[in-house]
């Protein structure tokens, strides 16, 4: 069967835009919704600890399910769990069971969504100029984010969570329907999962970078709380700052990605420089108020995207050396292990919010001192796994 890759690229980009739009209407606000409706700061930290721990537990079963059936099955599960999550957010109850339920549904939705989305990303991002192709998808992703977060903030400030739930669920369902138009050969395979064997063969330096990079998820979570608690107590401020960050990201992405593709042999240095810059930017952001945070957020968009593209250009090239499902299993378990450990330390500590941010940034900056061999993009034959 002949597969039209160009048609798949268009379908995937449309899916990325719509699913990203739907998710970001509400996703960034979940911890704020919990905090504003009566959960303590400590309980919100517990929620995020549970979320990452549950993600770790879901990893093996999600990858196994995608292997045996297809990644579209994961997308269906993601859609159902997303709907249930939005539904229970509409009727908050202040108790531990409710917190566990939210964390469980959020983790299931997140893992099934990202494991399936990453599969199709690896399928689309083939051949040369991987960073350029990734940047285009990334820009489409940011377009979905830039408007949706602010729209979500307006609905939460002036209407209610229920309306937001209906809008986000409808758009997410449409995105999954579009995803089912994708056509790839060999989406399923019978190869066994060799987690420990794959783990041993991936360079240890790269495993560390998997974890350090994904700790940015914790930083974003903590800063959403930081802005709500210390800057301004409404959703719109978070929405406005998100617009500034994402406009900066879109302006910077394409040109930096072209530079990466032409200087792939220097990627090690670019990655280390980007880690240093993004950490310094977040430290600055934790120490400014009022309109200065808008300026720093614009810088954050550039430094974050520099880190993201530098990391992902390495990640996608490295993935070509391995069977997809084994590689993705290792990646997911490593990143969720790092997040769970860091969140456990934050939960058990008596750190204030700013100190939590500093501690997480201290862990991330360790990536500057971890060296690895450069990867030549032309060295590996790209195969359709």
C-alpha positions as CSV (number, residue, x, y, z in Angstrom):
1,X,0.0,0.0,0.0
2,X,1.4,3.4,-1.0
3,X,1.3,5.9,1.9
4,X,1.1,9.6,1.0
5,X,3.5,11.2,3.5
6,X,2.6,14.7,2.5
7,X,-1.0,14.1,3.2
8,X,-0.1,12.5,6.6
9,X,1.9,15.6,7.4
10,X,-1.0,17.9,6.8
11,X,-3.4,15.7,8.8
12,X,-0.9,15.4,11.7
13,X,-0.4,19.2,11.8
14,X,-4.1,19.8,11.9
15,X,-4.4,17.2,14.7
16,X,-1.6,18.9,16.6
17,X,-3.3,22.3,16.3
18,X,-6.8,21.2,17.4
19,X,-5.7,18.9,20.2
20,X,-3.2,21.5,21.5
21,X,-6.0,24.2,21.4
22,X,-8.4,22.0,23.3
23,X,-5.9,20.9,25.9
24,X,-4.6,24.3,26.7
25,X,-8.0,25.8,27.2
26,X,-7.9,24.2,30.6
27,X,-4.7,22.1,31.2
28,X,-2.5,24.9,32.5
29,X,-5.2,26.0,34.9
30,X,-5.9,22.7,36.7
31,X,-3.6,23.4,39.7
32,X,-4.9,26.9,39.9
33,X,-8.5,25.7,39.8
34,X,-7.7,23.3,42.7
35,X,-6.0,26.0,44.7
36,X,-8.6,28.6,44.1
37,X,-11.4,26.3,45.1
38,X,-10.0,25.3,48.5
39,X,-7.1,22.9,48.2
40,X,-4.0,24.0,50.1
41,X,-0.7,24.7,48.5
42,X,0.7,21.4,50.0
43,X,-2.3,19.5,48.5
44,X,-1.7,21.0,45.1
45,X,2.0,19.8,45.3
46,X,0.7,16.4,46.3
47,X,-1.6,16.4,43.2
48,X,1.3,17.0,40.9
49,X,3.4,14.3,42.7
50,X,0.6,11.8,42.3
51,X,0.2,12.8,38.6
52,X,3.8,12.0,37.8
53,X,3.8,8.8,39.9
54,X,0.7,7.6,38.1
55,X,2.3,8.5,34.7
56,X,5.2,6.2,35.7
57,X,2.7,3.4,36.5
58,X,0.9,3.8,33.2
59,X,4.0,3.8,31.0
60,X,4.4,0.0,30.4
61,X,0.7,-0.7,29.8
62,X,0.3,2.2,27.4
63,X,3.3,1.2,25.3
64,X,2.2,-2.4,25.3
65,X,-1.3,-1.5,24.2
66,X,-0.1,0.7,21.4
67,X,2.2,-2.2,20.2
68,X,-0.5,-4.8,20.3
69,X,-3.3,-2.7,18.7
70,X,-2.4,0.8,17.5
71,X,-1.6,4.2,18.8
72,X,-5.0,5.4,17.8
73,X,-6.4,3.2,20.6
74,X,-4.4,5.3,23.0
75,X,-5.9,8.4,21.4
76,X,-9.4,7.1,22.1
77,X,-8.5,6.4,25.7
78,X,-6.9,9.9,25.9
79,X,-10.2,11.4,24.6
80,X,-12.3,9.5,27.2
81,X,-10.1,10.3,30.1
82,X,-9.9,13.9,29.0
83,X,-13.7,14.1,29.0
84,X,-14.0,12.5,32.5
85,X,-11.3,14.9,33.8
86,X,-13.1,17.9,32.5
87,X,-16.4,16.6,34.0
88,X,-15.1,16.1,37.5
89,X,-13.3,19.5,37.4
90,X,-16.8,21.1,37.1
91,X,-17.8,19.8,40.6
92,X,-14.8,20.1,43.0
93,X,-14.9,18.3,46.3
94,X,-12.2,19.1,48.9
95,X,-11.0,15.7,49.9
96,X,-8.1,13.3,49.2
97,X,-10.1,10.9,47.1
98,X,-11.1,13.7,44.7
99,X,-7.4,14.8,44.4
100,X,-6.3,11.2,43.7
101,X,-9.1,10.9,41.0
102,X,-8.1,14.1,39.3
103,X,-4.4,13.0,39.3
104,X,-5.3,9.5,38.0
105,X,-7.4,10.8,35.1
106,X,-5.0,13.6,34.2
107,X,-2.0,11.1,34.1
108,X,-4.0,8.6,32.0
109,X,-5.0,11.3,29.5
110,X,-1.5,12.8,29.4
111,X,0.4,9.5,28.9
112,X,-2.0,8.1,26.2
113,X,-2.0,11.5,24.4
114,X,1.8,12.0,24.4
115,X,2.8,8.4,23.7
116,X,0.6,8.3,20.6
117,X,1.5,11.8,19.5
118,X,5.2,11.1,19.8
119,X,4.8,7.9,17.7
120,X,3.3,9.9,14.8
121,X,5.9,12.7,15.3
122,X,8.7,10.1,14.8
123,X,6.9,8.9,11.7
124,X,6.5,12.4,10.2
125,X,10.0,13.6,11.2
126,X,12.0,11.5,8.8
127,X,15.1,12.2,6.6
128,X,17.2,15.4,6.9
129,X,16.4,18.8,8.3
130,X,14.7,17.2,11.4
131,X,15.0,20.4,13.4
132,X,13.4,22.5,10.7
133,X,10.5,20.0,10.4
134,X,10.1,19.8,14.2
135,X,10.1,23.7,14.4
136,X,7.2,23.9,11.9
137,X,5.2,21.4,14.0
138,X,6.3,23.3,17.1
139,X,5.1,26.6,15.6
140,X,1.7,25.1,14.8
141,X,1.6,23.8,18.4
142,X,2.3,27.3,19.8
143,X,-0.4,28.8,17.6
144,X,-2.8,26.4,19.3
145,X,-1.5,27.5,22.7
146,X,-1.2,31.3,22.1
147,X,-4.9,31.9,21.8
148,X,-6.4,29.0,23.7
149,X,-4.8,29.8,27.1
150,X,-6.2,33.4,27.0
151,X,-9.6,32.2,25.9
152,X,-9.6,29.7,28.7
153,X,-8.7,32.4,31.2
154,X,-11.5,34.6,30.1
155,X,-14.1,31.8,30.3
156,X,-12.8,30.9,33.8
157,X,-12.8,34.5,35.0
158,X,-16.2,35.6,33.6
159,X,-18.2,32.4,33.0
160,X,-17.4,29.0,34.6
161,X,-15.5,25.7,34.4
162,X,-18.6,23.9,32.9
163,X,-18.6,26.0,29.7
164,X,-14.9,25.5,29.4
165,X,-15.4,21.8,29.7
166,X,-17.9,21.6,26.9
167,X,-15.8,23.7,24.5
168,X,-12.5,21.8,25.2
169,X,-14.1,18.4,25.0
170,X,-15.8,19.1,21.6
171,X,-12.6,20.4,20.0
172,X,-10.6,17.5,21.5
173,X,-13.0,14.9,20.0
174,X,-12.8,16.6,16.6
175,X,-9.0,16.4,16.8
176,X,-9.1,12.6,17.5
177,X,-11.5,12.0,14.6
178,X,-9.0,13.8,12.3
179,X,-6.1,11.7,13.7
180,X,-7.9,8.6,12.5
181,X,-7.4,9.8,8.9
182,X,-3.6,9.1,9.3
183,X,-2.3,6.1,7.4
184,X,1.0,4.4,8.1
185,X,2.3,1.0,7.3
186,X,3.5,-1.3,10.2
187,X,1.9,0.7,13.0
188,X,1.7,-2.5,15.0
189,X,4.5,-5.0,15.6
190,X,5.1,-8.2,17.5
191,X,8.6,-7.4,18.7
192,X,9.0,-7.9,22.4
193,X,9.7,-5.0,24.8
194,X,13.2,-5.1,26.0
195,X,13.2,-2.3,28.5
196,X,16.4,-3.0,30.4
197,X,18.3,-4.0,27.3
198,X,17.4,-0.8,25.6
199,X,18.1,1.2,28.8
200,X,21.7,-0.2,28.9
201,X,22.4,0.7,25.2
202,X,21.2,4.3,25.3
203,X,24.1,6.6,26.4
204,X,23.8,7.4,30.1
205,X,24.4,11.1,29.3
206,X,21.3,11.1,27.1
207,X,19.2,9.4,29.8
208,X,20.1,12.2,32.2
209,X,19.2,14.8,29.6
210,X,15.8,13.1,29.1
211,X,15.1,13.7,32.8
212,X,16.6,17.2,33.0
213,X,14.7,18.5,30.0
214,X,11.3,17.1,31.2
215,X,11.7,18.9,34.6
216,X,10.7,22.0,32.7
217,X,7.2,20.7,33.1
218,X,7.5,21.1,36.9
219,X,8.9,24.6,36.4
220,X,5.9,25.6,34.3
221,X,3.5,24.1,36.9
222,X,5.2,26.0,39.7
223,X,5.3,29.3,37.8
224,X,1.6,29.1,37.1
225,X,1.0,29.0,40.8
226,X,3.7,31.7,41.4
227,X,2.0,34.1,39.0
228,X,-1.4,33.4,40.5
229,X,-0.3,33.8,44.2
230,X,2.4,36.5,44.0
231,X,1.6,38.5,40.8
232,X,-2.1,38.8,40.3
233,X,-5.0,36.6,41.6
234,X,-6.8,35.9,38.3
235,X,-6.6,33.6,35.3
236,X,-6.2,36.4,32.7
237,X,-2.7,37.3,33.9
238,X,-1.5,33.8,33.3
239,X,-3.2,33.9,29.8
240,X,-1.5,37.2,28.9
241,X,1.9,36.0,30.0
242,X,1.3,32.8,28.0
243,X,0.5,34.9,24.9
244,X,3.8,36.8,25.3
245,X,5.8,33.6,25.7
246,X,4.3,31.8,22.7
247,X,4.6,34.8,20.4
248,X,8.3,34.9,21.3
249,X,8.6,31.1,20.7
250,X,7.0,31.4,17.2
251,X,9.2,34.2,16.2
252,X,12.4,32.4,17.3
253,X,11.6,28.8,16.4
254,X,12.0,28.6,12.6
255,X,15.3,30.5,12.3
256,X,17.0,28.7,15.2
257,X,15.9,25.3,13.8
258,X,17.5,26.1,10.5
259,X,20.7,27.0,12.3
260,X,20.6,23.8,14.2
261,X,20.3,21.7,11.0
262,X,23.3,23.4,9.5
263,X,25.3,23.1,12.7
264,X,24.3,19.6,13.9
265,X,27.9,18.8,14.8
266,X,27.8,21.6,17.3
267,X,24.6,20.5,19.0
268,X,26.3,19.5,22.2
269,X,27.5,23.1,22.9
270,X,24.2,24.6,21.8
271,X,22.3,22.3,24.1
272,X,24.5,23.2,27.1
273,X,24.3,26.9,26.3
274,X,20.5,26.7,26.0
275,X,20.3,25.0,29.4
276,X,22.3,27.7,31.0
277,X,20.2,30.5,29.4
278,X,16.8,29.0,30.2
279,X,17.8,28.5,33.9
280,X,19.1,32.1,34.2
281,X,15.9,33.4,32.6
282,X,13.6,31.5,35.0
283,X,15.7,32.7,38.0
284,X,15.2,36.2,36.7
285,X,11.5,35.6,36.3
286,X,11.2,34.5,39.9
287,X,12.6,37.8,41.1
288,X,10.6,40.4,39.1
289,X,7.1,41.7,39.4
290,X,4.5,43.9,37.6
291,X,5.3,44.7,33.9
292,X,8.9,43.4,34.1
293,X,7.6,39.8,34.1
294,X,6.2,40.5,30.6
295,X,9.6,41.4,29.3
296,X,11.3,38.4,31.0
297,X,8.5,36.1,29.7
298,X,9.4,37.2,26.1
299,X,13.0,36.3,26.8
300,X,11.8,33.0,28.3
301,X,10.1,32.1,25.1
302,X,13.4,32.4,23.1
303,X,15.6,30.6,25.7
304,X,13.0,27.8,26.2
305,X,12.6,27.2,22.5
306,X,16.4,27.2,22.0
307,X,16.6,24.4,24.7
308,X,13.6,22.5,23.3
309,X,14.9,22.5,19.7
310,X,18.4,21.7,20.7
311,X,17.2,18.8,22.8
312,X,14.7,17.4,20.3
313,X,17.0,17.6,17.4
314,X,19.2,15.2,19.3
315,X,16.3,13.1,20.6
316,X,14.8,12.4,17.1
317,X,18.1,11.5,15.6
318,X,18.9,9.2,18.5
319,X,15.6,7.5,18.2
320,X,16.4,6.3,14.7
321,X,19.0,3.9,16.2
322,X,16.3,2.0,18.2
323,X,13.1,0.1,17.8
324,X,10.5,2.8,18.4
325,X,8.4,1.2,21.2
326,X,11.5,0.2,23.2
327,X,13.0,3.7,22.9
328,X,9.7,5.4,23.8
329,X,9.3,3.2,26.8
330,X,12.7,4.1,28.1
331,X,12.1,7.8,27.4
332,X,8.7,7.9,29.2
333,X,9.9,5.9,32.3
334,X,13.1,8.0,32.7
335,X,11.3,11.4,32.4
336,X,8.5,10.3,34.8
337,X,11.0,8.9,37.2
338,X,12.9,12.2,37.3
339,X,9.7,14.2,37.8
340,X,8.4,11.9,40.5
341,X,11.6,12.0,42.5
342,X,11.9,15.8,42.3
343,X,8.2,16.3,43.2
344,X,8.6,13.9,46.1
345,X,11.5,16.0,47.4
346,X,9.5,19.2,47.0
347,X,6.4,17.6,48.8
348,X,8.5,16.3,51.7
349,X,10.4,19.6,52.1
350,X,9.2,22.8,53.8
351,X,10.4,24.9,50.9
352,X,8.4,28.0,49.9
353,X,7.3,28.3,46.3
354,X,10.3,30.3,45.2
355,X,12.7,27.9,46.8
356,X,11.0,25.0,45.0
357,X,11.6,26.8,41.7
358,X,15.3,27.3,42.6
359,X,15.7,23.7,43.6
360,X,14.2,22.4,40.4
361,X,16.4,24.8,38.3
362,X,19.5,23.6,40.3
363,X,18.7,20.0,39.1
364,X,18.2,21.1,35.5
365,X,21.4,23.1,35.3
366,X,23.4,19.9,36.1
367,X,22.8,19.2,32.4
368,X,25.4,21.8,31.5
369,X,28.1,19.6,33.1
370,X,27.0,16.3,31.5
371,X,28.9,15.8,28.2
372,X,28.0,13.4,25.4
373,X,29.3,12.4,22.0
374,X,27.9,14.4,19.1
375,X,25.4,12.7,16.8
376,X,25.8,13.1,13.1
377,X,22.4,13.2,11.5
378,X,23.6,11.7,8.3
379,X,25.2,8.7,10.0
380,X,22.0,6.8,10.7
381,X,19.7,5.3,8.1
382,X,16.1,6.4,8.8
383,X,13.8,3.5,8.8
384,X,10.1,3.2,9.1
385,X,9.5,1.2,12.3
